[in-house]
Amino acid sequence: MGSTAEVTTQRPAPVAGAWLHGVVRNIEPAALAMIVGMDGGPVRAVPAAGLIAVVSAAPLNEYGEDSLRRNLEDLVWLERAARAHHAVVETLARRGPVAPARLATVHSGDDGVAASLAARRAELVATLDRLTGRGEWGVKGYLVPGAASVNAEAASAGGVGTAYLRRRRAQLTAREEHQQVASAAADAVHAALCDVAVAGRRHAPQDRRLSGAPTPMVLNGAYLVDVTELSRFTDLLGQLGGRHPGVRLELTGPWPAYSFVADRPDPDGAVGESR
């Protein structure tokens, strides 16, 4: 009686990588166990040089350089990854200062993460010191629609066609002037808020499809504010809204200090990252 040997083909286990979320000074293991990472499991700590990198498991068959490049072109995948990454950073920020990593920074292993922490320790410590006791707040300013006044006599002179052209020209001129006034108001608001904040940055205004607002955005500011100065900052924002009625101001936050980490902790030797 013959026998047939069973041949089992085993696929090699995916090489473990590490998706970097951010760097902190310390965090309790119990807290990490409650934070869901990129793979649905808890994040973990990679300690080195007196700092802690918080990472998720990132198998390189999905998060390696070539795979990651393809995934970053998939908007559904990208949105899901961005939300998961931000959720971890936001949770860390509620517990203390965190230097957030750039989206999709992946290391081939924990050793590379630890080596980077050691190499960049002075820079990262300075960043965490700067963020301690401070939060990032966003201020968005939206154009308030203004009615364009048109001189009725000028609009009616010269017949219906001429009146229409003059009225249309007057409307366009009024709209342009209104936008210029709003832009100047946004400049003034930003300068005033920077006087109270530790630092301020202006990002490019968001498109209406992204902001969801019915009118154009004229200010997209981020401000690093001391906790002790927050009341003064918000009071000033209210006053500025009254001084500049042509711009509707909206306060958001607090956020992790993405805008004030000049060079986010993207470890040297990362196998893939979004730029």
C-alpha positions, 0 to 999 in steps of 0.5 A, spaced: 500 500 500 503 506 497 503 512 501 503 519 498 507 524 502 503 531 504 507 537 502 505 543 505 507 550 502 508 555 508 508 562 506 514 566 510 511 570 515 511 578 513 517 582 516 515 586 522 515 594 521 514 599 525 509 605 523 511 611 527 506 615 531 510 620 535 515 621 540 513 622 548 517 623 554 514 617 558 507 614 558 504 608 562 504 601 559 496 601 561 495 607 557 498 604 551 494 598 551 488 602 551 490 605 544 488 602 538 494 602 532 494 601 525 493 594 525 487 594 530 491 592 536 494 596 541 500 601 540 507 599 543 513 603 546 520 603 543 524 606 548 531 609 547 535 615 549 530 617 555 525 618 550 519 613 547 517 612 540 510 610 540 509 605 534 504 600 531 505 594 528 506 595 520 508 588 516 512 590 510 508 587 505 503 592 506 507 598 509 514 597 505 516 602 500 513 599 494 506 597 497 506 604 501 507 608 495 501 604 492 496 604 498 498 612 498 494 613 491 488 609 494 484 615 497 480 610 501 486 607 504 489 613 505 483 616 509 483 610 513 490 610 515 490 618 516 484 617 521 487 612 525 494 615 525 491 622 528 487 618 533 493 615 536 497 622 536 491 626 539 490 621 544 497 621 546 497 629 546 491 629 551 496 626 556 502 630 555 506 633 549 508 629 543 512 630 537 507 627 532 510 624 526 509 625 519 503 621 516 506 614 513 513 614 516 514 606 517 521 603 519 523 596 518 524 595 525 524 597 532 532 597 532 531 603 527 526 607 531 531 606 537 537 608 533 533 615 530 531 617 537 538 616 540 541 620 534 536 626 534 535 626 542 537 633 543 532 636 537 526 632 540 527 634 547 527 641 545 521 640 541 518 637 547 520 642 552 517 647 547 510 644 547 510 643 554 504 646 557 501 649 550 496 647 545 495 648 538 489 652 536 486 653 529 482 659 527 479 659 520 476 666 517 470 666 512 468 671 508 461 674 510 457 675 504 456 683 503 450 686 498 453 690 492 450 696 492 449 699 485 447 706 483 440 705 480 441 711 475 447 709 473 445 702 472 439 704 468 442 709 463 443 708 456 438 702 455 437 695 458 443 692 455 448 698 458 444 698 464 446 690 465 453 691 463 454 697 468 450 693 474 454 687 473 461 691 473 459 694 479 457 687 482 464 684 480 468 691 483 464 690 489 465 683 490 473 684 489 473 690 494 469 686 499 475 680 498 480 685 499 477 688 505 476 681 508 484 679 506 486 685 510 482 683 516 485 676 516 492 679 516 490 684 522 487 678 526 493 673 525 498 679 527 493 680 533 493 673 535 500 672 534 502 677 539 498 673 544 500 666 542 507 663 543 507 662 535 503 662 529 502 660 522 498 661 516 496 655 512 493 655 505 486 656 505 482 650 504 477 649 498 470 650 500 469 642 498 474 641 503 472 646 509 464 645 507 463 652 508 458 656 503 463 662 503 471 662 501 476 661 507 481 667 508 484 665 514 487 658 516 491 660 522 494 655 527 497 658 534 501 655 539 498 658 546 500 657 553 495 654 557 495 660 562 494 665 556 488 661 553 482 665 556 486 671 554 487 668 547 479 666 546 477 673 549 481 677 544 478 672 538 471 675 540 473 682 540 477 681 533 470 678 530 467 684 532 472 689 529 472 685 523 465 684 521 466 682 514 470 675 516 466 670 520 472 667 525 471 660 528 476 657 533 478 649 533 482 645 537 486 644 541 490 639 536 496 636 537 502 641 535 503 638 528 504 646 525 509 647 530 514 641 530 519 644 524 522 637 523 517 632 525 520 625 528 521 621 521 527 617 523 533 616 518 532 610 515 524 609 514 522 605 509 516 609 506 513 616 508 508 620 505 511 627 504 
